Amino acid sequence: MKVILNDFIEHLGERGDSVDVKPGYARNYLLPKGLVYPDTPGNRRRFEEEQHHWEEMDLTRRSAADVLAKDMNGTELTFERRAGEKDVLFGSVSVADILKDLTERGFEIDRRRIMLEHPIKELGNFEVEINIHRDVQVTLPVFVVRPGEEPNRDAEISEIAEVSADEEVVEAEVVATEVAVAATEVAAEPEPEPEPEPEPEPETAVE
């Protein structure tokens, strides 16, 4: 289903973008919340009529974003978590944790603007990008340490894995299952019967 975005939507785009989404996602979430319009000629004209008003609002938002980015400059986020072997956390650091920390510091951030694909699940130094505005981004250091420990700011920055360990296990199990099923199907497939040899043609008597 093709829709026009009426606001920033993570993984889809900025206001005014025309994108394809699943019909159920549009009907059950995006349309009821007024986040999108169906991409029709009538709605396109409506969007263009509202564009001037929106641009004025966006200038105000951009100015506020610049001020917020300046205030957030130098901010560090530290989370204490218990961890087991190989520094794997008993729990995680999620978008909700980051949002709560920022809110307690007085920063008003839309959680959709926190670019964290998956929760952090190990000790270490990380970075998280905050898209305050489509033209204003801030990258904040995130330190995940054991309770009572101080961050090691000289340590290398670890990449936040795009796929969690649980997802990797599930994916591996699916692949293994598919291979096993394929092998079973090949084993169960009957071998083709040999074609019968053609009977010799009768000899023609020579007169």
C-alpha positions in Angstrom: 0.0 0.0 0.0 1.4 3.4 -1.0 1.2 6.2 1.6 2.4 9.7 2.1 4.2 10.2 5.5 2.7 12.9 7.6 5.5 12.8 10.1 8.9 11.2 10.7 8.6 7.4 11.0 11.7 5.3 11.8 12.7 3.0 9.0 10.3 4.6 6.6 11.3 8.2 6.2 10.5 11.9 6.7 7.3 13.8 6.2 6.3 14.1 2.6 8.0 10.8 1.5 5.9 8.4 -0.5 6.6 4.9 0.6 5.1 1.4 0.3 3.9 -0.3 3.5 2.0 -3.4 4.4 -1.8 -2.8 4.3 -2.3 -4.1 7.8 0.4 -1.9 9.2 -1.2 1.1 7.5 -4.8 0.3 8.5 -4.2 -0.7 12.1 -1.5 1.8 13.1 -0.3 4.5 10.7 -3.7 5.7 9.4 -5.6 5.7 12.8 -2.7 7.8 14.3 -2.7 10.2 11.5 0.9 9.4 10.6 0.2 8.9 6.9 -2.3 9.6 4.1 -3.1 7.1 1.4 -1.1 8.3 -1.6 -3.9 9.5 -3.8 -4.1 12.6 -6.1 -6.5 14.2 -3.6 -4.3 13.6 -0.6 -1.3 14.7 -2.6 -3.0 18.1 -3.2 -4.0 18.3 0.4 -0.4 17.6 1.5 0.9 20.3 -0.8 -1.6 22.8 0.6 -0.5 22.1 4.1 3.2 22.2 3.1 3.6 26.0 3.7 2.2 25.8 7.2 4.4 22.7 7.9 7.5 24.4 6.7 7.0 27.2 9.2 6.5 24.7 11.9 9.6 22.8 10.8 11.8 26.0 11.0 10.7 26.2 14.7 11.5 22.5 15.2 14.9 22.9 13.5 15.8 25.8 15.8 14.7 23.9 18.9 16.7 20.9 17.6 19.9 23.0 17.3 19.5 24.2 20.8 18.9 20.7 22.2 21.9 19.3 20.3 24.1 22.0 21.8 22.8 21.2 25.3 23.4 17.4 24.7 26.9 17.9 23.5 29.3 16.1 25.9 26.5 14.0 27.5 27.6 10.5 28.5 25.2 7.6 29.3 26.4 5.0 31.8 24.4 1.9 32.7 25.3 -0.5 35.5 24.3 -4.1 34.7 25.2 -7.5 36.1 27.0 -9.8 33.7 28.1 -13.4 33.4 30.7 -15.1 31.3 32.1 -13.3 28.3 30.6 -10.1 29.6 27.1 -11.1 28.5 24.5 -9.1 30.5 21.8 -10.5 32.7 19.3 -8.3 30.9 20.0 -5.5 28.4 20.1 -1.8 27.8 17.2 -0.8 25.6 15.7 2.3 24.0 13.4 2.6 27.0 16.5 2.8 29.3 18.2 5.4 27.2 15.0 7.5 26.9 14.5 7.3 30.7 18.1 8.5 31.3 17.8 11.4 28.9 14.4 12.4 30.3 15.7 12.4 33.8 18.5 14.8 32.6 15.8 17.1 31.2 16.1 16.2 27.5 12.8 15.8 25.8 13.3 13.2 23.0 10.8 11.2 21.0 11.8 7.6 21.5 11.5 7.1 17.7 14.5 9.3 17.3 16.8 7.0 19.3 18.5 4.9 16.6 19.1 1.6 18.5 18.2 -1.4 16.3 18.6 -4.0 19.1 19.1 -3.8 22.9 22.7 -3.8 24.1 23.4 -7.2 25.6 27.1 -7.0 26.7 29.5 -4.9 28.7 31.5 -2.4 26.8 31.6 1.0 25.2 29.0 1.9 22.5 27.6 4.8 20.6 23.9 5.6 20.0 22.7 8.1 17.4 19.9 10.5 18.3 18.1 11.9 15.3 16.7 15.0 16.9 15.7 16.4 13.5 16.2 15.1 10.0 19.0 17.6 9.7 20.3 17.4 13.3 21.9 14.3 14.7 23.8 13.8 18.0 26.0 10.7 18.7 26.3 9.9 22.4 28.7 7.5 24.1 27.1 4.7 26.0 29.1 2.8 28.7 27.7 -0.4 30.1 29.6 -1.5 33.2 29.3 -3.9 36.2 27.7 -2.3 39.4 30.3 -0.2 41.1 32.7 0.0 38.2 33.8 3.1 36.4 33.7 3.3 32.6 36.9 2.7 30.7 36.7 5.6 28.3 39.9 4.6 26.6 38.5 1.2 25.5 37.5 0.7 21.9 33.9 1.4 20.8 32.0 -1.8 20.2 29.5 -2.1 17.4 26.0 -2.9 18.5 25.2 -6.2 16.9 22.4 -6.0 14.3 21.2 -9.5 15.2 20.9 -10.7 18.8 22.4 -14.0 19.9 18.9 -15.5 20.3 18.1 -14.6 16.7 21.3 -16.1 15.5 20.5 -19.4 17.3 17.0 -19.5 15.8 18.3 -18.7 12.3 20.9 -21.5 12.7 18.2 -23.9 13.8 16.0 -23.0 10.9 18.8 -23.6 8.4 19.7 -26.9 10.1 16.1 -28.0 9.9 15.8 -27.1 6.2 19.0 -29.0 5.4 17.7 -32.0 7.4 14.3 -31.9 5.6 16.0 -31.6 2.2 18.2 -34.6 3.0 15.2 -36.7 4.1 13.3 -35.9 1.0 16.3 -36.9 -1.2 16.7 -40.1 0.8 13.0 -40.9 0.5 12.8 -40.2 -3.2 12.6 -43.5 -5.1 15.3 -44.2 -7.6 14.0 -44.2 -11.1 13.4 -47.7 -12.6 15.8 -48.6 -15.4 14.2 -48.3 -18.8 13.6 -51.7 -20.5 16.1 -52.6 -23.2 14.5 -52.5 -26.7 13.7 -55.9 -28.1 15.9 -57.0 -31.1 14.1 -56.6 -34.4 13.4 -59.9 -36.1 15.9 -60.9 -38.8 14.5 -60.7 -42.3 15.1 -63.9 -44.2 17.2 -63.5 -47.3 15.7 -65.2 -50.3 
